[in-house]
Amino acid sequence: MNKQNRRLVIVGAGGHGKVVADCAERMGRWSEIVFADSNFPTKQHCLGFSVVCHPDNIESVITESTDAFVAVGDNHARKRIAQSLPIPHERLVSLVHPNAVVSRYVKIGQGVLILAGAVINADTAIEDGSIVNTCASVDHDCVVGAYSHLAPGVHLAGAVDVGQECFLGVGVSVIPKVTIGTNTIVGAGATVIQNLPANITAIGTPAKQK
Ligand SMILES: CC(=O)SCCNC(=O)CCNC(=O)[C@H](O)C(C)(C)COP(=O)(O)OP(=O)(O)OC[C@H]1O[C@@H](n2cnc3c(N)ncnc32)[C@H](O)[C@@H]1OP(=O)(O)O
């Protein structure tokens, strides 16, 4: 990709948006990074990058040389926004921080974020719209389902299957071969030692339904 010609529009200029912009800048692939945010026009800048439009008007700033990224922490909102963006799927880019260690045998979807200090080992899949946050690790043969979020310091052992739109809070650990059902939340600091069903919140060590 020619850096001279490409612009990145980040949707969401909140705290998560700052981390995303910093990551994108470090990647050095875009000549210009701007935001679309629902507080526009009141909010004009974020970290020194311009806020150029409201997300409802994002079409006005998208050209053939524009890529986009949705920097919204809430899994369901991120999915909804990503799926309604007026941009070809392949230009909903994934961001991998240069200080993440990602095996070349990892399959990464569109709109994925992998932040500094993350380690992702071989034969793992990180599906569309997922977040592997700062210093999280995902070991061999795992699946992180679409629009899930592994918060900072989450550790997945080998062959863990995290369903779609799950949220694992800061510092969660998961032992090998565990499956976590779709849309389940695991509270900060929990240790998951057995399968968790879909649509629950689990906390504690060992993790149990709240
Ligand atoms: C860069 C970033 O910041 S990324 C974002 C990272 N964010 C996180 O990691 C947040 C993780 N969130 C949590 O752990 C939350 O506490 C949740 C989602 C598990 C629960 O949230 P809520 O439903 O609002 O629960 P609430 O705060 O009302 O607590 C309910 C009970 O569960 C307990 N509880 C809540 N979270 C936890 C937890 N992680 N571990 C153990 N107990 C917990 C509370 O002490 C409370 O107990 P009580 O009823 O005996 O008083």
The ligand as a Tripos MOL2 file, in Angstrom:
@<TRIPOS>MOLECULE
LIG
   51    53     1     0     0
SMALL
NO_CHARGES

@<TRIPOS>ATOM
      1 C1         -8.4260   -0.6410   27.9880 C.3       1 LIG1
      2 C2         -9.7410   -1.0270   28.7360 C.2       1 LIG1
      3 O1        -10.1040   -0.4500   29.7130 O.2       1 LIG1
      4 S1        -10.6360   -2.3360   28.1030 S.3       1 LIG1
      5 C3        -11.9910   -2.5900   29.2270 C.3       1 LIG1
      6 C4        -11.6370   -3.4930   30.3640 C.3       1 LIG1
      7 N1        -12.8090   -3.5930   31.2580 N.am      1 LIG1
      8 C5        -12.9590   -4.5970   32.1360 C.2       1 LIG1
      9 O2        -12.1250   -5.4500   32.2640 O.2       1 LIG1
     10 C6        -14.2660   -4.5570   32.9000 C.3       1 LIG1
     11 C7        -14.6800   -5.9440   33.3560 C.3       1 LIG1
     12 N2        -15.9640   -5.8330   34.0090 N.am      1 LIG1
     13 C8        -16.2830   -6.5100   35.1120 C.2       1 LIG1
     14 O3        -15.5070   -7.3200   35.6690 O.2       1 LIG1
     15 C9        -17.6780   -6.1960   35.6690 C.3       1 LIG1
     16 O4        -17.5860   -6.0260   37.0550 O.3       1 LIG1
     17 C10       -18.7190   -7.2470   35.2640 C.3       1 LIG1
     18 C11       -18.9960   -7.0870   33.7640 C.3       1 LIG1
     19 C12       -18.2880   -8.6750   35.5500 C.3       1 LIG1
     20 C13       -20.0320   -7.0740   36.0620 C.3       1 LIG1
     21 O5        -20.5020   -5.7930   35.9580 O.3       1 LIG1
     22 P1        -21.9240   -5.4450   36.6410 P.3       1 LIG1
     23 O6        -22.9830   -6.3240   36.0730 O.co2     1 LIG1
     24 O7        -22.0910   -3.9650   36.5180 O.co2     1 LIG1
     25 O8        -21.7360   -5.9280   38.1280 O.3       1 LIG1
     26 P2        -21.7100   -5.0730   39.4920 P.3       1 LIG1
     27 O9        -20.5980   -4.0810   39.4800 O.co2     1 LIG1
     28 O10       -23.1100   -4.5740   39.7290 O.co2     1 LIG1
     29 O11       -21.3760   -6.1860   40.5740 O.3       1 LIG1
     30 C14       -22.3040   -7.2030   40.9250 C.3       1 LIG1
     31 C15       -21.6330   -8.1420   41.9080 C.3       1 LIG1
     32 O12       -20.5940   -8.8740   41.2350 O.3       1 LIG1
     33 C16       -19.3300   -8.6210   41.8630 C.3       1 LIG1
     34 N3        -18.3360   -8.5070   40.7980 N.ar      1 LIG1
     35 C17       -18.3720   -7.6670   39.7400 C.ar      1 LIG1
     36 N4        -17.3250   -7.8750   38.9500 N.ar      1 LIG1
     37 C18       -16.6020   -8.8630   39.4940 C.ar      1 LIG1
     38 C19       -15.4070   -9.5090   39.1030 C.ar      1 LIG1
     39 N5        -14.7650   -9.1580   37.9830 N.pl3     1 LIG1
     40 N6        -14.9470  -10.5000   39.8870 N.ar      1 LIG1
     41 C20       -15.5960  -10.8540   41.0260 C.ar      1 LIG1
     42 N7        -16.7430  -10.2720   41.4510 N.ar      1 LIG1
     43 C21       -17.2460   -9.2750   40.6840 C.ar      1 LIG1
     44 C22       -19.5190   -7.3250   42.6330 C.3       1 LIG1
     45 O13       -18.6140   -7.2410   43.7050 O.3       1 LIG1
     46 C23       -20.9420   -7.4300   43.0680 C.3       1 LIG1
     47 O14       -21.0040   -8.3210   44.1680 O.3       1 LIG1
     48 P3        -22.1240   -8.1400   45.3390 P.3       1 LIG1
     49 O15       -23.4480   -8.3230   44.6350 O.co2     1 LIG1
     50 O16       -21.7790   -9.2360   46.3090 O.co2     1 LIG1
     51 O17       -21.9390   -6.7580   45.8650 O.co2     1 LIG1
@<TRIPOS>BOND
     1     1     2 1
     2     2     3 2
     3     2     4 1
     4     4     5 1
     5     5     6 1
     6     6     7 1
     7     7     8 1
     8     8     9 2
     9     8    10 1
    10    10    11 1
    11    11    12 1
    12    12    13 1
    13    13    14 2
    14    13    15 1
    15    15    16 1
    16    15    17 1
    17    17    18 1
    18    17    19 1
    19    17    20 1
    20    20    21 1
    21    21    22 1
    22    22    23 2
    23    22    24 1
    24    22    25 1
    25    25    26 1
    26    26    27 2
    27    26    28 1
    28    26    29 1
    29    29    30 1
    30    30    31 1
    31    31    32 1
    32    31    46 1
    33    32    33 1
    34    33    34 1
    35    33    44 1
    36    34    35 ar
    37    34    43 ar
    38    35    36 ar
    39    36    37 ar
    40    37    38 ar
    41    37    43 ar
    42    38    39 1
    43    38    40 ar
    44    40    41 ar
    45    41    42 ar
    46    42    43 ar
    47    44    45 1
    48    44    46 1
    49    46    47 1
    50    47    48 1
    51    48    49 2
    52    48    50 1
    53    48    51 1
@<TRIPOS>SUBSTRUCTURE
     1 LIG1         1 GROUP 0 **** ****
